[in-house]
């Protein structure tokens, strides 16, 4: 069975997340229905990251095994035709070896979190950014974020329902940059814990607003206690930006 790698863009609003669930439509299910419409029934789409409800993707990575060979551009066009009117698009398709796995072959994942820092409500980006009205110090947030880079026990920033075997993770990079009212936070690692990025962003917002100092973030990390986590940032500002292999 030929295997295909898909790059997928989606707006997570209205989806219960990437993974197929009984409580609502998922991105995975939507793609599998599109495959079935192409006479590829029973296809299971494996994603590189199980994004939560309301989380978006600029470049989710996935693979699927088909019963028959496809020219990649025809598979991409056919899937996109059947994905309408959903806010999901396949941006590229390529054939890969049977050893390739979208999740387990990945060597690094990159997430983007967007904050819009102003008092006026969001008219165009209400579902694609976190509106924070109190003034934030992005430089202080960036400096504090470096505390989180490297190998750590991230129990403080791990959701209570996380099913990972270990809270130990290695963050390769964490940057905070501001342009006008937009603050972009980019974080990279091989893998993340459940809601880790949103938990770290929420705590860094406390640093930016002056509620916390950098040492408070360091103390929260060292405590390895979920109760020490700051506010968990909303899903609407989070994007899976890239997956490297």
C-alpha positions in Angstrom: 0.0 0.0 0.0 1.5 3.3 -1.0 2.0 5.8 1.8 1.5 9.6 1.5 2.7 12.5 3.6 0.2 15.4 3.8 0.8 18.9 5.0 -2.4 20.4 6.3 -3.7 23.8 7.3 -6.8 24.3 9.4 -8.8 26.6 11.6 -9.5 24.6 14.7 -12.6 26.7 15.6 -15.5 24.3 15.7 -13.4 21.1 15.8 -13.1 19.1 19.0 -9.4 18.8 18.1 -7.2 16.8 15.7 -8.0 13.4 17.1 -11.2 11.5 16.3 -13.7 11.7 19.2 -17.3 10.8 20.0 -18.2 14.3 21.2 -17.9 16.3 18.0 -16.2 16.7 14.6 -12.4 16.4 14.5 -9.9 17.3 11.8 -8.7 13.7 11.5 -12.3 12.4 10.9 -12.9 15.2 8.4 -9.9 14.1 6.4 -10.8 10.4 6.6 -14.3 11.2 5.2 -12.6 13.0 2.3 -10.5 9.9 1.6 -13.6 7.8 1.6 -15.2 10.1 -0.9 -12.2 9.3 -3.2 -13.0 5.6 -3.0 -10.3 5.1 -0.3 -12.5 3.7 2.5 -11.0 2.8 5.9 -8.0 5.1 5.5 -6.6 6.2 8.9 -4.9 9.5 8.9 -2.0 9.7 11.4 -1.0 13.2 12.6 2.2 14.5 14.0 0.5 16.4 16.8 -2.9 15.9 18.5 -3.9 19.6 18.7 -6.7 20.4 21.2 -10.1 21.9 20.5 -9.8 25.4 19.0 -6.1 25.1 18.2 -5.1 25.8 14.6 -2.4 24.5 12.2 -0.3 26.3 9.7 1.4 23.1 8.8 0.1 20.0 10.5 1.9 16.9 9.2 0.2 13.6 8.6 0.5 10.3 6.7 -2.1 7.9 5.2 -1.9 4.6 3.4 -4.0 4.2 0.3 -5.3 1.1 -1.4 -4.1 2.4 -4.8 -1.3 4.6 -6.1 -2.0 8.3 -6.7 -0.2 11.1 -8.4 0.4 13.4 -5.4 -1.1 16.5 -7.1 -4.3 14.5 -8.0 -4.7 13.2 -4.4 -4.2 16.8 -3.1 -6.8 18.2 -5.5 -9.3 15.4 -4.8 -9.0 15.7 -1.0 -9.4 19.5 -1.2 -12.5 19.2 -3.4 -14.1 17.0 -0.7 -12.9 19.0 2.2 -15.1 22.0 1.2 -16.8 23.8 3.1 -14.6 22.8 6.1 -11.8 25.1 7.2 -9.3 22.4 6.3 -6.9 22.4 3.3 -4.2 20.0 2.2 -1.3 22.2 1.1 1.0 19.5 -0.2 1.2 15.7 -0.8 4.2 13.5 -1.4 4.8 9.8 -1.5 7.0 8.4 1.2 8.4 5.1 2.3 6.5 2.7 4.5 9.0 3.4 7.3 7.9 7.1 7.5 5.6 7.9 10.4 4.2 11.4 10.8 4.4 11.3 14.6 7.3 9.0 15.4 9.6 10.1 12.6 9.4 13.8 13.6 12.6 15.3 15.1 11.2 18.7 16.0 7.8 20.5 16.3 7.4 24.2 16.2 4.4 26.1 17.8 3.4 29.7 17.4 1.3 31.5 20.0 -0.2 34.9 19.1 -1.2 37.6 21.6 -2.8 40.9 20.6 -2.0 43.5 23.2 -4.5 46.3 23.1 -7.7 47.6 24.7 -9.9 47.5 21.6 -11.8 44.2 21.0 -10.8 42.0 18.1 -12.9 42.3 15.0 -10.9 40.2 12.6 -8.8 37.9 14.8 -11.2 37.0 17.6 -10.6 33.3 17.0 -7.0 33.5 16.0 -5.3 35.3 18.9 -5.6 36.0 22.7 -6.6 39.5 23.4 -4.8 40.8 26.4 -5.8 44.3 27.4 -3.3 45.1 30.1 0.1 46.3 28.8 2.7 43.5 28.5 6.5 43.8 28.5 7.5 41.4 25.7 11.2 41.8 26.5 10.7 40.6 30.1 8.6 37.7 28.7 11.4 36.7 26.3 14.1 36.9 29.0 11.9 34.8 31.4 11.2 32.3 28.6 14.9 31.3 28.5 14.4 29.8 32.0 12.3 27.1 30.3 14.8 26.2 27.5 16.7 23.0 28.0 16.0 19.8 29.9 13.4 20.1 32.7 10.7 18.3 34.5 7.6 20.2 33.2 5.1 18.8 35.7 4.0 22.4 36.6 3.1 23.0 32.9 1.5 19.6 32.3 -2.3 19.1 32.1 -3.7 16.9 34.8 -5.1 14.5 32.1 -1.7 14.2 30.3 -1.0 10.6 29.4 2.7 11.0 28.7 4.9 8.5 30.5 7.3 11.2 31.8 7.1 15.0 32.5 10.7 15.4 31.3 11.0 17.4 28.1 13.7 19.3 26.3 12.8 22.8 24.8 15.2 23.7 22.0 14.1 27.4 21.8 11.5 29.8 23.1 11.3 33.4 21.7 8.9 36.3 22.4 8.8 39.1 19.9 6.6 42.1 19.6 5.6 44.1 16.5 3.0 46.8 17.1 0.2 45.3 19.1 1.1 41.7 18.1 3.2 39.5 20.4 4.4 36.3 18.8 5.8 33.5 20.9 7.6 30.6 19.2 8.6 27.4 21.0 10.4 24.4 19.6 10.9 20.9 20.9 10.9 17.3 19.7 7.7 16.7 21.7 5.4 18.5 24.2 3.2 17.5 27.1 -0.6 18.0 26.9 -1.3 21.7 27.1 2.3 22.5 27.9 2.6 25.4 25.4 -0.6 27.1 26.6 0.4 26.6 30.2 3.8 28.2 29.7 2.3 31.1 27.7 -0.2 31.8 30.4 2.6 32.0 33.0 4.7 34.2 30.8 1.8 36.5 30.5 2.0 37.0 34.2 5.6 38.0 33.8 4.7 40.4 31.0 2.0 42.1 33.1 4.2 42.5 36.2 2.2 40.0 38.3 5.2 37.7 38.3 8.9 38.3 38.2 11.2 35.9 36.2 12.1 34.3 39.5 8.5 33.4 40.1 8.5 31.5 36.8 11.7 29.7 37.8 10.2 28.8 41.2 7.0 27.5 39.5 9.1 25.3 37.2 11.2 24.0 40.1 8.1 23.3 42.2 6.9 20.6 39.7 3.4 21.3 40.9 0.5 21.9 38.6 -1.1 24.2 41.2 1.8 26.6 40.7 1.0 27.1 37.0 -0.3 30.5 35.9 -3.4 31.0 33.8 -3.6 28.6 30.9 -3.7 30.6 27.7 -6.8 30.1 25.5 -6.6 27.7 22.5 -7.5 30.3 19.9 -4.0 31.8 19.9 -2.1 28.6 19.3 -0.9 27.3 15.9 1.1 24.2 15.1 3.5 26.0 12.7 5.9 23.3 11.4 7.1 19.7 11.9 10.6 18.8 11.0 11.9 15.3 9.9 
